[in-house]
Amino acid sequence: MTAQDNATAKITIDPAFTVGPVRRRTFGAFVEHLGRCVYTGIFEPGHPKADEDGFRTDVLELTRELGVSTVRYPGGNFVSGYRWEDGVGPVDQRPARLDLAWHSTDPNLVGVDEFTKWSVKAGVETMMAVNLGTRGTQEALDLLEYCNIDGGTAFSDQRKANGAADGYGIRMWCLGNEMDGPWQIGHKNALEYGRLAADTARGMRMIDPDLELVACGSSAPTMDTFGEWERVVLTETYDLVDLISAHQYFEDFGDLQEHLSAGRRMESFIRDIVAHIDHVKSVKKSSKQVNISFDEWNVWHMSRGESKAPAGTDWPVAPVLLEDRYTVADAVVVGDLLITLLRNTDRVHSASLAQLVNVIAPIMTEPGGRAWKQTTFHPFALTSRHAAGTVLQLAVESPLLSGGKTPDFPAVSAVATLDAEAGEAVVFAVNRSATDALALDASIVGLGNARIIEAVTFANKDPYWQATADDSTSVLP
């Protein structure tokens, strides 16, 4: 990108203007039984770098470096046809099952116990989803009993017999997945789902009243039912859940400037969801505050061949699916989306980059071979590593851009965090211009006797450069 007219953007930092705390759960990810995310992704017995449990240690190392806090599991569309009992007990006795969501076969070599073990090794919190598509309240209660009760009941003793003496203590639970979507196995209308989610939440709280429960929100802002879905579902569940989910993906359709404006569309989606939540809160005259779990977000080039599932009589195990290769421009978008999530930390209390390995992911692997970082790895890792303390609201003065369907918007998107204990402030900023470089002038007088100690940039003249297994280091922060 070439500078034009020496354009400059200015940001002003004032610690008096706060948004809310930096929430570690903002830096969550997602592992679904989809494509090669699990098999030859996190799990590959026989790989030269597999540990005693079959987990790839190179992927574990990259997961820790990425700074992931929470991982949602096992889906995704997959969960709406999943029988969790198939994935526990002796591996040689587990049945292989058809995965209708992705037209694949799941051998059930990895289930609840294996994934929880992987989570401990990766240093992440498990966020468990239950099947409210083909199953219901009782199966969710059974899974909760299996996972969290220490012993003395049929399911908890089954877990103990399977090698886990203590309960897993999983706190966050998703009540189904994208139940508004006609593609979803067991798709329901808002009232049907809302009542099922309420019944399930009520039962789960009888086991543990302190769980954090996530109701299904809209799977995209473009859904015809968006808004009405939130109103009906929350009318049924408001006093029983803590969060409502939001899912949103972004794709480059050939207009780079429009693609780089993705953060604006996420911001608009968040504001609309907040309005729908608070409308129900007002109608119910409730003192409780429900917030947002943005538990699927990413760049996903859905129109490309990598996103086409197998068909017909072909039901492969771990097929190549959704293996998008990301560009420098995609990394800028991911950086802007992270900035947007932080700017809304008062209402977005959890978020999950979808997904972690191979499937629209920052980490890629070769079966039996290498693992490497995509371009999108870097903005996520940098933000997770440096964001701490309190999110600050910035004053931003920036040249304006026009992006296709998006009204004029600032070229610079930015947020700051202040870690008072460490005495450090960090500014996160992206230049959303497809053509022009910008100088950034940061006013830090509000921080008192402060000085700039480091500046890290991620950029390239070619916005379409992609990392590969052979060259993943030519463009680095």
N, C-alpha and C positions, 0 to 999 in steps of 0.2 A: 504494500500500500504506500502511496506517495502523499506527502503532506501537501495541502492546498491552502494558500494564503496564510500559512503559519497559524492555523486555527488552534485555539486553546480552550479547554474546558476548566472550570474552577469548582472546587468543592470546599466547603467550610465545615469544620468539625467543631461541635460544641457538646461537651459531655452532659450538659443539662437536658438535651433532647434525646431521650431514650425511647426505644420501642419495646424492649423486653429482654429476657435472658437469652444467651446463646444456648440452644437446646441441642445436646449431643445427638438426640434422635433425628435431628435434621439430616444427619449424614448416614442414614440407613440405606440398605440395598435389598435385593430380592433374589432368591434362589427358587426357581420353579422347575418341576419335572417337565422340561420342554427342551427339545433339541439336545444339544451337548452341554447344557448348563450343569447338570448333575453328573451324568456318565461321560467320562473323558474331560469333564470340567473340574469340579471339586473332588471327584471320586474316580480313581483309575488304578485298581489293584494291578500289580505287575509293571507299572511305570517305574523307571529308574529312580524317580524321586517320591514314590509312594511310601507312606509310613506304614506302621504295623496294622493300621485299620483301613488301608487302601486310599487314604486321602493324599492328594498331591501336595507335597510340602512347598513346591514353588508357588502354587496358587495360594496356599495359606500365607506365605510370606508377602505376596503382593496384596492380599486382602488386608493384612495388618498395615502395610505401607499406605494403602489407599485411605486408611483411617475410618473404616466402616464401623458404625456403632451398633446397628440393629439390622437383622436380616429377616425379612418376611418369607414364610415357607408354609406349605409346599406349592402354593399357587395363589392367584392366577386361575385362568380357565381350567387348568388341570384339577384344581381342588373340587370342582363341582361334580366330578365323577369319581372321586377318590375314596377308597375304603382304607382308612388308616390301619385297620387290623392286618391288612395284607403285608404291611411293611414292618411288622414286629415279629419277634420269635426267631427260631433257627432259620438261617438264610436258605438252606437247602430245602426247606419246607414251604417257602413263600411262593405264592402263585404269580405267574406273569399275567398281566391284565392289559386289555385294550385301553388306550387313552383316546377317548373320542374327541377331546378338545383339539388335539394336535395330530390325530390319525397316526398314532405310534403305538408301540408296545412298551410297557414299563415292566422290567423284570423284578421290581421291588427289592433290589439289593440294598437300596438306601431308603430308610423310613425315619420315623420319629426319633428312635434311639440313636441311629447313626448321625442324623443331622444335629441333634443336640450335642453329641460328642464333638462333631466338627465345630460347632459354635463355640464351645469352650476352648478348643485349640486356636480358633481364629480370634478369640477375645471379643466376641460380639454377643448381643442379646437376641434371643429368639423371639420373633413375632409370629405366632401360630394362627393359621387360618383354618376354619372348620367348613365342612361341606354342608351348605344349605340349599344345594341344587337337587341332587338325587337322594339326599339324606335329610336329617332334621335335628330336633332338639335332643333326643335321647343319645344319638351318636356323638353329638358335641359334648354332652355331659360325660359320656364314657371316656372320650379322649382327654377331657380335663382331669377326670379321676385318675386315668393312667399316668398322666404327666405330673400332676402336682400333689396328689395325696401320698404321704410317706409310706403307708402300708396298712395292712389290716382289712383291705377290701379286695374283691376279685381282680379288678384291673390294676390296682397299685401293686398287689402281690405278683401279678403277671409281669409287670415291669421289673420288679425285684428279681424274679426268676430269669428275666432276660438280661440281667447283669447290672442294672442301675439301682443300687440300694436306696438312694435318696431321691425324693421327688425333684423335678426340674425347676419348680418355682417360676414357670413362665407367666409373666404379668400381662402382656399385650395379646389380645385375641381378636381376630377379624371374623365378623359374623357373615361368612360367605364372601363371594367375589363377583363384582359386576352383574348383580342380579337384574339390573335394568336392561341388559343387552340381549337382544333376540338370539344371538349366537351362543348364549350361555346355556349349558345343560341344566334343565330345571328352571329356566327363566320364569320370572314371576312379575306380576304388576306390582305397583308400589304398595298397595294395601295388603296384598298377599304376603309380600316380603316383609313389610313392616310388622305385621302381626307375628310372623314366624321368628323374626329377629327379636322381637320383644319377649316372646315365650322363651327363646333360647337364652337371652340375656338374663331373664328373671331366674331361670334354673341355674345358670352358671354362678350367679351371685349368691344363691343359696349355698353353694359349695365354698365360694370365696368372695365376700362382698367387696374386696379391694382390687379385683381385677380391673384392667383398663380395656374397655370394649369398644370396637370400631364397627359402626354400622356402614353398610354399603351406600355410598353416594353415587352420583352419576359417573359413568365410565368415560365421558367426554363432555365438554361444554356444548358440543354440536348435537347431542342427543335431543330428540324432539320432546322428551319428557323432562329434560333438565329444569330444575326449579320446582315443578310440580312434584317430581319424585322426592326431592329433599323435603318438601312441605309435608307430604303424606307419611313418608318413612319416619321423620322426626316427630310428627304428631303421635305416632304409635310408640316410639322408643325414647323420647327425649330424656325422661327421668331414669332410664336404664343404661344408657351408653355414655361414653366420654367424648367420643370423636366420630366424625363422619368422613368417609374416604372421598378422595378426589383423584382421578386419573387423567393424564393429559400427555400426548405425544406430539412431536413436532417434526416436520419433514421439509426438506429442500426440494421444491417443485421446479427449480430452475431460475427462480428469482432470488438471488443471494441476499439482496437488501431486505426482502420480505422475510426470508429465513432468519436473518439476524435480529429481527424484531420479535422473536418468539417470547422473550421475557415480558413484553407488554401484554401478550395474550394470556400468559399465566397470571399476571397481576390482575387482569380483568376477571378471570375465572375465580380467583380467590375472593375478590371483593363481592362478586355475585353470590358465592356460597355463603359468605359471612352474612349477607343480607337475608338469605333464606333461613339460615340458622336463627338469627336474631328475631326474625318475624315470628317463628314458632315459639321462641322463648317469651316474646311479648304476649302472644295470644294465651300461652299457658300461665303467664304471670309467675314464671319460674325464677328463682334466684341462682339456679345452676347455669354454668356456661359450658356448652358443647363447643368443641373446637375441631380443627381439620387435621386429618391424617392424609397427607398427599403421598399415598403409598405406591403410586406408579407414575413416574415421569422420566422423560428422556427424549433424545432425538431417535426417531424410528422411521426409516425409509420404507414404509409399508408397501409402496407400489412396486418395489423391486422384487426380483425373482427369489432372493434369499428368504422372503417372508411367505412363500407359497408352501403349504403343508403337502405331504404325500397324499395320494388319493387311490381309489379303487381297492384292490386286494393287497396293496403294499402297506404293511404295518411294521415299519422298521423300529429297531431299538436305537435311540439317540441319533436320529437323522440330523443332517446339517439344516438348521432352521434359524432364521432371523439373525444370521451372522453378518450384520452390517459392519462395514469398514468405515471408520470415522475420519473426517477431515479436520484441518485446523479451524475452519469455519464452524464445524459442529462443536469443537471444543470451546469456542467463544460463546456459542449458544448455551452450552452446559454451564459455563461460568456465569452467564447472565441469569440462568434459571436458579442457580444456587444463591446468587445475590438477591433475587426476588423472594426466595423462600426465607432468607434471613431478614429481609425488610419486613416480612409479615410474621415474624416470630411470635407476636402477641396472639395470633390466631392459628398459625400452622405449628402444631406441637410435635409433629412427627412427619418424616418424609422418607421415601424409599426410591433410590435410583433403580430403574428396571432395565436390565438385570445385572448380575455380578460377573458372570463368566460366559463367554462365547455368544450368548443370546443377547443382542443389542447391548453389549457389555464393554466396560473399560478394560477388561482382562481377556485375552485370547489364549487358546492353547492348541497345540498339535497333539493328536492321539499318539502316545508313546514318545512325544518330542518336547518342543520348547513351549514356554509361556512368555507372553510379552504384553507391553502396555500399549493401548490405543491412545490417540490424542486426548480423548475425553478423560483419561485417567488423571491427567495433570491438574486441571482446574479443581477437580473433586478433592484430590489429595492435598493440594495447597490450602484450600478453604477449610477442610476438616482439621488440618494440622494447626492453622494459625487463628481460627475463629475461637474466641474464648471471652468469658465475662458477660458483657452487656452489649446488645446491638444498639447502635446510635443512628438517629435519623440525620441525614446530611442535607445541607443546602447545596444544590447542584445547578451551576450555570453552564449550559452546553449549547453548541450549535444544534439545530434541529435537522432531522432527517425525514424523508417521506419513504414509506415502505409499502407500496402496493395498496392493499386493503386497509393498512393501518394508518390512522391519522398521524400528522407530524409528531415526532417524538424525539427526546434528547439523544444525541449520539452516544453520550456517556451514561452508563448505568453503574451506580456505585452504592456501597454501604460500608459502614465501619463498625468495628467492635472494639470495646475498651475493657481490658483486663486490669482492673484497679489493683488487684493483689500483686500482679507481676509488674505493674507500672508500664504496660505496653498497649498501644493502640495500633490497629491494623486496618488499612483501607483496602477494599476489594473493588476493582473497577474493570469494566470492559468497554472497548470502543466498538460500537455497533455499526460504524460506517463501513460499507462495502468498498469504498474507494479511497478514503482519505485518512491519513494519520492525524492524530491530535496530540498536542502537548497537554499535560495534566498539571494544574497548579493547585496544590493542597494547602489550605490555610489551617495551621495547627495552633494558632495563638490561644485558642480556647483550652488547650491542654496544658497551658502554663509553660514551664521551662522544659520543653520537649525538643527533640531533634530526630531527624530521619536516620535510621540505622541501616535500612536495607530496602532495596526495590527489586522485585522479581517480576519478570515479564515473560509472556508466552506469545510468540507471534511468528509469522512467516510471510514472505512475499507472495507465495502461492497459497491461497486460502483452501485449495483442494488437495494439498499434500496429505498423504495417509501413511501411517506407520504400518510396517509389515514385520514378520518374524525376522527377516534379514536386515531390516533397517527400521528400528523403533527409536533410534536415538539422534537422528539428524536434527530434529526439532524438539528441543527440551526447554523447560523454564530456565 
